[in-house]
């Protein structure tokens, strides 16, 4: 979370809306631990990481939806063992990510 605070401040000072995405749960293999954070502004710029790349695109899309609606979302992403291996994980798992607007 600390790694994205400067980005939040800079974007808000420039008049951008910002969404915060945080890993709130991991079952099985997960690319990042609970607490990992990523922020997305209303232009789709990103800072931080919640997955090391394997679901970042989907999280950006969900974050833009959150900014448009103003309503938080809880997103769940699951990987089979075969899918997990292709993105560098040792086995499948589920990652839960909470996305909310930053006020």
N, C-alpha and C positions, 0 to 999 in steps of 0.2 A: 504494500500500500504506500509506503513512504516514497518508493521510486516514482510514483505517478503524481504526487502532490504538486510539484512545480508545473507539470503540464496542465493540471486542472486549473491552477491559479492563472497561468498564462492565457489559456483558452477563454476562461470566464472574463478576464480583464479585456479580452478582445471582442467580447460580446457573443461568444459561442455557447450553445447549450452543451452539456457534458453528461454522459452516462457512465456509471461505475459498474463494472462486472467483477464479481468475486467468486472464487471457488468456495462453495459452502459444504461440499460433501464429495467424498471419493470412495467408491467400493471397487475392490479388485485393484487392477493396475491403473494408475493415473499419472499423466505427465507432470502435473504440478500438485502441490499439497493444498489443503484447505487454507484459505487466506490469500492465495495468489490473486493479484488484481490486475485489471486492464481498464483503461478509460478510452472512450470513443467520443469524439465531438460531432456536432451536427453536419460536418463536412466529410465525415468518415475517416478522419485522422485518428491514429491509434497510438497509445503508449502503454507499455507493460505487456504482460502475457498471462493468459489463464490456462494455456494448453501447450505451449511450445510449438504451436503451429497447426496441430491436427484439427481443431475446431474454431480457430480464430475467425475465419470468414463467416461462419454461422453466427458467432457471438456478435460480430460487428453488425450484421443484419438485424439481429434481435435488439441490439442497443439502439439502432436508428429507429426501430419501431417504438421502443420505450420513450425515446425523445419526442417522437411525433404524438404519442398518446398521453404521455405524462404518467403512465401506469407501470409500476415495476413488473418484472417477469421472473419466474423461476424456470430455467431451462435444464433439461436433462439430456446428456449425450452418452450413448452406450457403444461399446466396441466388442465385436466378437474376437476370439483369439486370432483368427486369420487377419482381420482388419487391423488389430492392434499391432501385430508384427510388421505390417506394411508401413506403419507410422513410427516405428521404433520402440514400441512398448513390448514387454516380454509376455504379457497375456492380456486378455480382455478386461474390461471394467466399465464402470459408470461414473461420470463426472456431473455434478449438479452445480449450476452457476446462477447466482442471483444478480439480476441487472436492475439498477435503479437510477433515476435522474439525480444529479448532484445539484443541490440548491445552495 
